[in-house]
Structure formats: C-alpha cells, structure tokens
Amino acid sequence: MAKHLTNLGLGRDEIPPQEPRPAVDQTRRRRKQAILLVVLALLVAYLFALGRSYLAIQDGMMDVNQSYDALTAAARKADYPAAIKASKSLTAAMDKIQEQTQLWVWGIPARLPVVGDDVRMGRTLAAVGKRSCDDALMPVCDGLQKVVPADGSGIGSAKDLSKLLKKVDKAQKITKDCEKQVRAAGDAHVSSLNHARDRLLSILSGTNDTYESLHDELTLLKGASDIVSIITS
C-alpha cells in the first residue's frame, strides 16, 4: 500500500494512516455468532425431542407385547374379565404408539429420501394397529362385558349373544384387512422396523385365531341358550 502511494508521488510521511476497523464489523460478527448458537440450540432441542419420541415408541411396543401375551393367556383360560383388561391395555399401548408417530418431530424425517419411506411405513403400521383395536377388539370386549359380566351374574340373553357373534365376525374381517395392509407396506430400510412389522402381523394373526375360538364358544353358548328358551317357554 505504501509503495503504491509512493509511486503516486506521496512520501512516506505523507501517507494517510489506515482507519481502524469500524465497530459495525464487530457487531455483524457477534450477530452471526448469536445466530449460529441459536441454530445449534434448536438442533439440539429437536434431536432431544426426536429421541424422546423414539424411546416412547419403544416403550409402547414393549407394552403391546406384554398386553398381547396377557390377552392370549386369558383367552386360553376363557378368563373373559382378564382378557378384557388386557385388551384395554393393548389398545392404550397402540394409541400411545400412534400418537407418537404423528408428532411434528417426525414431519422433517418424513420428507427426506429413504428415511422418509421408513417414517411413513412406521406411521402406517401404527395406524393399522390402532384400527385393529378400536374397530375390532374393543367392540368385541364391549359385547363380552354384556354377555359375561365381570361380577359373575350369569350369561347374557340369546339376543346379546347374537349381537356379540356379529361383532366377532366383523372383527375377523377387519383384522384380516389389517393384515393385508401390513403386508402391502413392504420392507423397510431399517431392520428394527421390519421386526415391528412381523410382530404386528403375528399379533393380528393370533388375535384372529382368538376370535375364531371365541366364535365357536359363543355359538355353543347360544345353542344352549336357545334350548333353554325352548324348554322354559
């Protein structure tokens, strides 16, 4: 710089002193640093929320497995009150999982390539599991409570048995449709999601077997009830 000014005819004593860096530059630097810190803080908060939701889903899956095992054990013993209790727990666990998969934190990964496919598949599995409980399992439980009261007051009327049989038939159709939806979901890129898919298929298949056994038992009860009605009429 000094050489350039000397060439212009200015002596070294005549070279104007350089001005100090203005305070505006320091302000801009601080502002950029503050913005970077805010972005990092938001990223950390987002990752924390995403991790917490993932753990909640894992907890929900454990609850699903435990509730389904309890339901299966109660159904084998024809312990209907225990089966109804386990069914409610299973439904609550499915609701928890479905609620978590719909949180905003999964909206960003759902838009990404590859990862988005798995997120959407997970949401589909959660929605199907919830449907199998809300539209199939719980209506059957509501009918069971009328036919076989928990207080042991006796078997319900033939009319209640007929209504319950229809609910069981409908539950079987819904559950089979849910199985088709799960199979149509295909394979995920993450092996843990494929394990969850296979487990859900196992639960749906096992639940349908339970419906089949329940249908046979109810048919026998209805037949006995009809005979009693004929005799007492």
N, C-alpha and C positions, 0 to 999 in steps of 0.2 A: 504494500500500500504506500509506504514512504517512498520507495523507489519510483512508483508510478507518479506520485505528486512531484517528486524532484524532476522527473522528466518533463513535467508541465511547467517547470520554471520556478517552483517553490522550494525554498531552502528548508532544511530540517527544522530550523527554529520557527518557520512559518507554517508548518503542518498543523492543522487544527486537531486538537485532542479528540479521541473517539468518545462518543457519548456512552454512558453506562446503559446496560440492558434495561429497557423500561419495565416497570412493575406489572404491566399488562401481561407480559410473557409468563411471569411467575404465577399470576392469577390463573392463566389458562392451564398451566401445568398442574396446579393444585386442583382445578376443576376436573381435569382428565383423571387424575388420581382418585378423586372422590367418586367419579362415575364408575371407574373400574372397581373400586371397593364395593359400591352398591351392587354392581352386576355380580360380583363374586358372592356377596352375601345372599342375593336372591337365588343364585345357582345352588349354594349350599342348602338353603331352606327348601328348595324344590326337591333336591336329591333326598333330603331327610324325609319329606312328606311322601315321596315315592317309595322309599324303603319301608316306612312305617305302614303304608298301604299294602305292600307286598307281604310283610310279616302278618298283617291282619288276615290276608287271604290264606296264608299257610295255616294260621290258627283255625280259620273256618274250615279248611279241608280236614284238619285233624278232628274237629267236632263232627263233621259229616261222617267220617269213618266210624267214630265211636257211637254215634247215634244210630247209624245203619246196623252196626253189629248188635246193638241193644234191641233194635226193632226185629232183626232176624231171630234172635234168641227168644224174644217174647212171642213171636208168631209161631215158632215151633212148639212152644208150650201152650198155645192157644190162650195166652195171658193177654187178653184184649186191653185192659186198662194200662198195662205196662207198654203194650205196643203203641197205644195212642200217645202216651207220654213221650216215647222215643220218637214217634213221628213228628210231634211238635218241636222237639229239639232238632231233628233233622231239617225241618222247614226253617227254623230260626237260623241254622248254620248256612243253609243255602241262601237265605235272604242277606246274610252278612257278606257272603262272597259276592253276590250280585251287586250289592250296594257299593262295595269297594271297587269293583271293576268299572263302575260308572263315574268314579271321581274324576275331577278335572286333571289330576296329575297324570292320568293315562291318556289324556287327549293329545298331548305332544308326541309320545311314542307311537300312538296310533296313526300318525301322519307320516311316519318315517318309513322308508323302504325296508323290506324284510322284517324288521321289528314290528312294524305296523300290522303285518299279517298275523303274527302271533298274538298281539294285543286284541285284535278283532276276533280271533279264534277263542281266546280266553273269555271274552265277553259273551260270545255265542254259547259256550259251554255253561257259563254261569246262568245265562237266561234260560237255557233248556232245563238245567237242574231246578231252578226256581219254579218253572212252569210245571214240571213233573210233581212238585209238592203242592203248589197252590191249586192246580186244576184237577189233580188226580188223587193224591194221597190224603189231603185234608178233607175233601168231601166224603171220602170213604170213612175216615175217622169220625166225622160228624154223624154219619149214619150208624156207625158201630156204637156210639155212645147212646143212641136211642134204642138200638136192638139189644145191646148188652150193657146195661147201666153199671157204673163203677160200684154202686152201693150193693150190687148183688140182688136187686129186687126182682129179678126174673128176666125171661126173654121177652122181647118186644112182640108186637102183634104181627100177624101174617102180612098186613099191609106195609108195615115198616120193613119187614124182611124183603118184600118185593121191591121196595124203593132202593134198599141197600144193594140188592143184586144188580139193579140197573146202574147204580153208581160204580159198582165194581167193574161191570162191563165197559162203561165209559172210561174208567181209569185205565183199563188194559189197553184200550185203543189209543188213548193219549200217550201212555208210556211207550208204546210201540212206535208211535210217531216221533217221540223224543229220541228214541234210539236211532231212527233214520236220520234225524237232524245231526246227531253227534257223528255218525259215520260219514255223513256228507261233508263234515268240516275238514276232513282230510288229515294230513300230517303237519305238525308244527316244526319249526327250525330248532326249537328248544326241547330236549328230551323230557324234561320235567313236565312240560305241558302235554306231551304225548302220554305220559304216565297218568296224568289227571284225566285225560280223555278216556283212556282204557278203564280207569277206576269208575268213572261215571257210567260207562257202558255196562260194567259189571253190576253196579248198583241198580240201574234201570232194569237189567235182565233179572236180577234177583228179586226186585220188587214185583215184577210181573209174575214171577213164579209164586210169590206170596199171594198175589191177587187170585191166581188160579186155585191155590189151596183154599183160600177164604171163600171163593165162589162155590167150591164143592161142599164145604162145611155149611154154608148158608143154605144151599139147595137142600141138604139133608134136614136142616132145621125147619125150613119152610114146609117140606113134605110132612114132617112130624106135626107141625102146627096145623096143617090142613086136615090131617087125620083127626087130631084132637077136636078141631072145629066141627068136623062131620059127626063125630061121636056125641059131642055135647049139644049138638043142635036138635 
